[in-house]
Each structure stands twice: as structure tokens, then as C-alpha cells.
Amino acid sequence: MRNNKNGYYFYLVKPLPSRKSNRPKSFIDYSELNGDVVRDEHKYTKILASHEFESHSFQIKIGSDITLDWIRQSGMREPVIIENPIGLEMKMPSSTLTV
């Protein structure tokens, strides 16, 4: 027990050391489990870089077309592309925003 400058007594408690296993660890290369087939690690990067995408069948709307009546009628069962957000009555991030 120790006394601090305010006259209070307190105990010093040391954190418990983390428990580590002494067993030997094995490394599993999951890519080799598929046989002798070498997988291309950058498959999706190559697809995105090619810029060859299938055309979409989504509806293209402008913000003023999205009304409560339209939502009730369509049920929003399919994705919609909104080319111009004007009329949505919502604050949109700037066009320079990147993720």
C-alpha cells in the first residue's frame, strides 16, 4: 500500500502477463491445399483494370423523380442510378470526395 500526496492509500496492481502457448506452431499455406494449381493473387485487380464490365439494366433517374409515391409504387426492389441528386432534398458530399 502506498500513500499519494493527497493522503489516500492505494494498491499498485500489475497487469497479468499474457498467456502464451509453448506448443510448436504450424504454418498452413491454404493456396497449396487446392492441389498444384497456382492461383492468381491479383485476379480482381486485373478485372478492374481492364474496365470491361457488363452493361446494367438499372433504371436511371434524376433526384426530382424519386418521390414517396414512386417509392411506394416501385417498392424499390431493384437498384436505381440517380444521375443528378437535385430534388432529393438531401445534402450530398462534394464531388471531390474520394475513399
N, C-alpha and C positions, 0 to 999 in steps of 0.2 A: 504494500500500500504506500502511496506517495501523497504528499501534500502539495497542492499547487499554490500560486501566490494569493488566491482568494480564500484560502483556508479550507477548501474542500478536499476530501480524500478520494482517491480514485485508484483503480487497479489497472495495471498495464496488461493487456491481453494480446498475446502474439497470435497471428493467424496460423491455423494448422497448415503444415506443408501439404502440397498436393500429392495425392497418392499416384505413384507411377508403377506400372507393371514391370516386372523383371523378366517376363516371358519374351522369348525371341519373336520378333515381328516378321511377317512375310509380306512381300510386295507382289501384288497380283496385277498383271498387265491385261486388262479386260479386252483390249483390242486383239490380243492373240487368242482369246477364247473362241473366236469365230473361225478358227482354222488358220490356214495360211493366207487368208485373204487380207490384203493390205487395204486399210480404209483411207479414204481421202479426208484428211482432217479439215480441209478448207472447202468442203463441198458447197456449203451455203454461201460462203463469201464469193465463190466463183459464179453462183447463180445470180446473186445480187449485182455483181459487177457486169454481167452480160446484159442487163437491162431488158431481158426478154421475158415479159410477163403476159399471161393470158389476159384477154380483154375482159372487162367486168360487165355484169348485167344489172348493176345497181341503178336506181333512179337518181337523176341529177336534178337538184332543186336549188332555189335561192332561199335566203332566210325568210323572206316575207311569205313564202309558200307554206312554211311549217306553222300551222295553226293547230289549235286544240281540236277543232273539228276534223282536220286532216289526220291527226294522230288517232283520234277515236275511230275514224273510218278505216284507216290502214292497219291499225293495231301495231304499227312499227315492227312488223315481223321480218322485214328484210333491211339490210343496211341501206343508208341513203347518203349520197355525197352532196354536201352543201357547198356550192362553189362560192357564194357570196353571203357572209353572215349578216349583212344589213337586214334588219327587220326581225332578227331573233330576240332583240331586246336583252342581250347579254353582253358582258364585257369580255372581249377576246384578247388574248395575248398579242404582242406586236409580231409582225411577220418576220422580224429578225431573230426571234427566239429559236434557239436550237437545243437539242437534247443530246 
